[in-house]
């Protein structure tokens, strides 16, 4: 008699489990909308759910390429176009300042999140801070006293001439170092430091390009400076490639390959996304150095230069 009774109990238990499962899997439209709202607003839930964890390496690479290249091309072009008049330069400074404050908030809010989306937002935070300093410099707001703005006679590269060139960009370099320090302090000891790495990599690549132009390259890019910075062209080296160019290319290429390995073999999706972003920056840096050493003109920003008018 006990066997049928036990079988009935088992059936009742199974039915109860099935009913609870059906209730758990069914949600009304209102419940679904509320759950989505919570996912969009609550940081704790965002940390545990990230669709990018299921993405392939190719999709992460394509997204990284799009984010970095779109930012690099559009930000550079916007800086050129906004140099047209004092009014447009002032507008550019206002927009860049707003973006810089947003960038600071992104780095601050995402520094404790270990996800691919957080890595991308931290990258944008660092990139916005970098753009702010570039707008300050290329817009003519951060050049320094009049004594530093005079063109100098052409001469071969030398240590005294290099020190004079550094002095001509002293205020820009000081501002850049201050932003680098701010970014490093903001994310020190945190899990997501992509914004600070982005700032550092942009700055290092910019220094390499500047040194190459000073010692001599085939294609230094005359004509891109706004009127307030044309005097810097007097510090351009001879129009031939120096030995420093292949050394720079080798160093940047090795770095790019190194971070690409981490992008492919990183332990976590966030690390792979972070390294993929840096590897795209490295690849663009290799392209930039190649263009400096080649007698070619790439019309990447002709439309923006046409808006500037000179």
KOLPA-604288 format. One record per residue (C-alpha): z, y, x; residue number from 1. Coordinates in Angstrom, 2 decimals. Each point is the difference from the previous one (the first is absolute). Layout:
// KOLPA-604288
- zz	yy	xx	nr
- Z	Y	X	NUM
...
This chain:
// KOLPA-604288
- zz	yy	xx	nr
- 0.00	0.00	0.00	1
- 0.63	2.39	2.86	2
- -3.56	-0.24	1.37	3
- -1.75	1.65	-3.00	4
- 2.74	2.62	-0.06	5
- -0.57	0.84	3.68	6
- -3.75	0.14	-0.56	7
- 0.49	2.47	-2.82	8
- 2.22	2.17	2.14	9
- -2.63	0.00	2.77	10
- -2.71	1.01	-2.47	11
- 2.19	2.82	-1.29	12
- 0.63	1.25	3.55	13
- -3.72	-0.10	0.85	14
- -0.83	1.88	-3.17	15
- 2.59	2.63	0.83	16
- -1.46	0.43	3.52	17
- -3.50	0.30	-1.41	18
- 1.11	2.60	-2.51	19
- 1.79	2.07	2.63	20
- -3.03	-0.22	2.28	21
- -2.30	1.20	-2.76	22
- 2.32	2.91	-0.73	23
- 0.19	0.88	3.69	24
- -3.78	-0.01	0.44	25
- -0.75	1.96	-3.19	26
- 0.53	3.73	-0.02	27
- -0.86	2.52	-2.63	28
- -2.35	2.86	1.00	29
- 2.99	2.37	0.02	30
- 1.94	-2.33	2.33	31
- -3.01	-0.29	2.34	32
- -0.42	3.77	0.18	33
- 3.70	0.45	0.73	34
- -0.16	-2.62	2.76	35
- -3.01	1.75	1.56	36
- 1.84	3.31	-0.17	37
- 2.96	-1.51	1.80	38
- -2.29	-1.41	2.68	39
- -1.50	3.44	0.52	40
- 3.30	1.83	0.17	41
- 2.61	-2.34	1.48	42
- -0.15	-0.35	3.78	43
- 1.87	-3.31	-0.01	44
- -2.66	-1.63	-2.18	45
- -2.80	1.51	2.05	46
- 1.48	-1.53	3.13	47
- -0.14	-3.50	-1.50	48
- -3.50	0.20	-1.49	49
- -3.06	1.03	1.98	50
- -3.45	-1.24	-0.90	51
- -1.21	0.58	3.59	52
- 2.02	-3.00	1.15	53
- -2.70	-2.17	-1.57	54
- -2.93	1.85	1.57	55
- -2.27	-1.46	2.65	56
- -0.33	1.42	3.49	57
- -3.47	1.29	-0.84	58
- 1.26	1.96	-3.02	59
- 2.83	1.51	2.02	60
- -2.47	0.97	2.73	61
- -2.43	1.59	-2.45	62
- 2.76	1.95	-1.72	63
- 1.35	1.20	3.36	64
- -3.48	1.02	1.12	65
- -0.58	1.96	-3.20	66
- 3.39	1.78	0.14	67
- -0.24	1.01	3.66	68
- -3.70	0.94	0.08	69
- 0.14	1.89	-3.30	70
- 2.98	2.00	1.21	71
- -1.46	0.64	3.48	72
- -3.39	1.15	-1.31	73
- 1.20	2.08	-2.96	74
- 2.93	1.65	1.80	75
- -2.15	0.99	2.99	76
- -2.73	1.34	-2.26	77
- 2.45	1.94	-2.16	78
- 1.50	1.65	3.09	79
- -3.50	1.11	1.07	80
- -0.95	1.30	-3.45	81
- 3.22	1.96	-0.55	82
- -0.56	2.05	3.18	83
- -2.57	2.12	-1.84	84
- 2.13	3.09	-0.78	85
- 3.59	1.17	0.18	86
- 0.44	-0.87	-3.68	87
- -1.26	-3.57	0.46	88
- 2.09	-0.41	3.14	89
- 3.08	1.13	-1.92	90
- -0.84	-2.41	-2.81	91
- -0.40	-2.80	2.55	92
- 3.38	0.79	1.52	93
- 1.66	-0.06	-3.44	94
- -1.59	-3.32	-0.93	95
- 0.81	-1.53	3.38	96
- 3.63	1.12	-0.28	97
- 0.33	-1.59	-3.44	98
- -1.53	-3.22	1.32	99
- 2.30	0.06	3.03	100
- 3.05	0.23	-2.25	101
- -1.39	-2.86	-2.06	102
- -0.58	-1.93	3.22	103
- 3.61	0.49	1.03	104
- 1.16	-1.29	-3.38	105
- -2.29	-3.04	0.27	106
- 1.37	-0.92	3.42	107
- 3.54	0.54	-1.27	108
- -0.39	-2.00	-3.23	109
- -1.95	-2.88	1.54	110
- 1.94	-0.45	3.24	111
- 2.18	-2.80	-1.43	112
- -2.79	-1.84	-1.83	113
- -1.68	-2.95	1.68	114
- -3.24	-0.40	-1.95	115
- -3.71	0.66	0.62	116
- -0.12	2.82	-2.56	117
- 3.00	1.67	1.66	118
- -1.78	-0.24	3.36	119
- -3.05	1.77	-1.40	120
- 2.08	2.77	-1.53	121
- 1.94	0.48	3.22	122
- -3.33	0.24	1.85	123
- -1.10	2.77	-2.38	124
- 3.32	1.78	0.58	125
- -0.55	0.07	3.76	126
- -3.65	0.95	-0.43	127
- 0.91	2.97	-2.24	128
- 2.44	1.28	2.62	129
- -2.70	-0.32	2.66	130
- -2.45	1.91	-2.20	131
- 2.50	2.84	-0.49	132
- 0.20	0.66	3.75	133
- -3.80	-0.17	0.30	134
- -0.40	2.57	-2.78	135
- 2.53	2.25	1.72	136
- -1.95	-0.21	3.24	137
- -3.63	0.02	-1.12	138
- 0.73	2.59	-2.65	139
- 1.13	2.40	2.72	140
- 3.65	0.09	-1.10	141
- 1.40	-1.71	3.09	142
- -1.93	1.29	3.00	143
- 2.61	2.06	1.79	144
- -0.05	3.50	1.52	145
- -3.21	1.87	0.80	146
- 0.46	-0.66	3.72	147
- -0.78	-3.69	-0.62	148
- -3.18	0.60	-2.00	149
- -2.28	1.31	2.73	150
- -2.97	-2.02	1.22	151
- 0.11	-0.96	3.66	152
- -2.84	-0.33	2.52	153
- -1.50	-3.47	0.25	154
- 1.40	-2.07	2.87	155
- 0.43	-3.59	1.08	156
- 3.02	-1.92	-1.31	157
- 3.12	0.49	2.10	158
- 3.76	-0.13	-0.43	159
- 0.45	3.82	-0.27	160
- -2.88	0.14	-2.50	161
- 1.54	-2.89	-1.98	162
- 3.37	1.79	-0.17	163
- -1.77	3.10	-1.28	164
- -1.75	-2.08	-2.66	165
- 3.33	-1.50	-1.08	166
- 1.41	3.51	-0.28	167
- -2.88	1.03	-2.26	168
- 1.05	-2.74	-2.47	169
- 3.73	0.24	0.65	170
- 1.08	1.02	-3.51	171
- -2.11	-2.68	-1.61	172
- 1.41	-2.68	2.29	173
- 3.54	1.24	-0.61	174
- -0.47	-0.22	-3.77	175
- -1.52	-3.46	0.32	176
- 2.89	-1.28	2.11	177
- 2.46	1.43	-2.54	178
- -1.74	-1.86	-2.84	179
- -0.08	-3.20	2.07	180
- 3.75	0.30	0.60	181
- 0.65	0.66	-3.69	182
- -1.99	-3.05	-1.03	183
- 1.76	-2.21	2.55	184
- 3.48	1.15	-1.08	185
- -0.86	-0.40	-3.68	186
- -0.81	-3.71	0.31	187
- 2.21	-0.97	2.95	188
- 1.48	-3.46	-0.51	189
- -1.83	-0.46	-3.32	190
- -2.23	-2.87	-0.99	191
- -3.12	2.11	-0.75	192
- -0.99	2.26	2.90	193
- -3.76	0.15	-0.59	194
- 0.01	3.76	-0.60	195
- 1.57	0.67	3.39	196
- -2.38	-2.45	1.71	197
- -2.93	1.77	-1.66	198
- 1.12	3.38	1.30	199
- 0.47	-1.36	3.51	200
- -3.38	-1.74	0.07	201
- -1.88	3.06	-1.30	202
- 1.69	2.14	2.66	203
- -0.69	-2.40	2.89	204
- -3.67	-0.35	-0.95	205
- -0.32	3.77	-0.32	206
- 1.45	0.42	3.50	207
- -2.45	-2.54	1.42	208
- -2.94	1.79	-1.62	209
- 1.19	3.39	1.25	210
- 0.44	-1.25	3.57	211
- -3.45	-1.56	-0.05	212
- -1.57	3.23	-1.21	213
- 1.85	1.91	2.72	214
- -1.11	-2.24	2.88	215
- -3.52	-0.34	-1.40	216
- -1.96	-1.92	-2.63	217
- -3.65	-0.11	-1.02	218
- 0.66	1.23	-3.56	219
- 3.09	2.29	-0.16	220
- -0.80	1.21	-3.53	221
- -0.63	3.69	0.45	222
- -0.31	1.94	-3.23	223
- 2.78	-1.70	-1.94	224
- 2.73	2.48	0.91	225
- 0.64	2.88	-2.40	226
- -0.47	3.52	1.33	227
- 3.69	0.40	0.89	228
- -0.16	-3.02	2.32	229
- -3.42	0.40	1.63	230
- 1.76	1.11	3.21	231
- 1.14	-3.61	0.47	232
- -3.59	-1.01	0.75	233
- 0.36	1.76	3.35	234
- 2.36	-2.84	0.97	235
- -2.67	-2.64	-0.64	236
- -0.91	-1.98	3.10	237
- -3.48	-0.69	1.36	238
- -2.41	-1.57	-2.48	239
- 0.02	-3.42	1.63	240
- 2.28	-2.97	-0.45	241
- 2.89	-0.42	2.38	242
- 1.67	-3.26	1.04	243
- 2.88	0.82	-2.34	244
- -2.19	-0.76	-3.04	245
- -0.50	-3.76	0.62	246
- 3.69	-0.31	0.92	247
- 0.96	1.67	-3.28	248
- -2.40	-2.24	-1.92	249
- 1.44	-3.11	1.61	250
- 3.58	1.03	-0.78	251
- -0.71	0.83	-3.66	252
- -2.09	-3.14	-0.45	253
- 2.78	-2.19	1.41	254
- 2.53	1.65	-2.30	255
- -2.29	-0.50	-3.00	256
- -0.50	-3.68	0.77	257
- 3.75	-0.45	0.51	258
- 0.99	1.48	-3.37	259
- -2.89	-1.87	-1.64	260
- 1.60	-3.28	1.06	261
- 3.22	1.06	-1.70	262
- -2.04	1.03	-3.06	263
- -1.41	-3.52	-0.20	264
- 3.09	-1.99	0.99	265
- 2.94	2.16	-1.09	266
- 3.02	-1.71	-1.51	267
- 0.06	2.04	-3.20	268
- -2.60	1.67	-2.24	269
- 1.54	3.41	0.78	270
- -0.36	-0.53	3.75	271
- -3.59	-1.15	-0.37	272
- -0.83	3.05	-2.12	273
- 1.72	2.36	2.46	274
- -1.82	-1.42	3.00	275
- -3.31	0.01	-1.87	276
- 0.36	3.74	-0.65	277
- 0.71	0.64	3.68	278
- -2.90	-2.19	1.07	279
- -2.41	2.04	-2.15	280
- 1.30	3.21	1.61	281
- -0.55	-1.64	3.38	282
- -3.55	-1.01	-0.93	283
- -0.79	3.57	-1.09	284
- 1.45	1.23	3.29	285
- -2.34	-2.29	1.94	286
- -2.91	1.41	-2.04	287
- 1.12	3.56	0.72	288
- 0.12	-0.60	3.75	289
- -3.41	-1.69	-0.08	290
- -1.48	3.02	-1.79	291
- 1.53	2.34	2.61	292
- -1.80	-1.97	2.69	293
- -3.40	-0.24	-1.72	294
- -2.62	2.78	-0.31	295
- -0.25	-0.37	-3.76	296
- 0.85	2.19	-2.95	297
- 1.57	-1.75	-2.97	298
- -0.29	2.21	-3.11	299
- 3.22	-1.28	-1.56	300
- 1.30	3.40	-1.09	301
- -3.18	2.08	-0.33	302
- 0.67	0.67	-3.69	303
- 3.49	1.34	0.77	304
- -1.30	2.12	2.89	305
- -2.64	1.43	-2.36	306
- 2.78	1.07	-2.36	307
- 1.80	1.66	2.93	308
- -3.15	1.98	0.72	309
- -0.01	-0.07	3.81	310
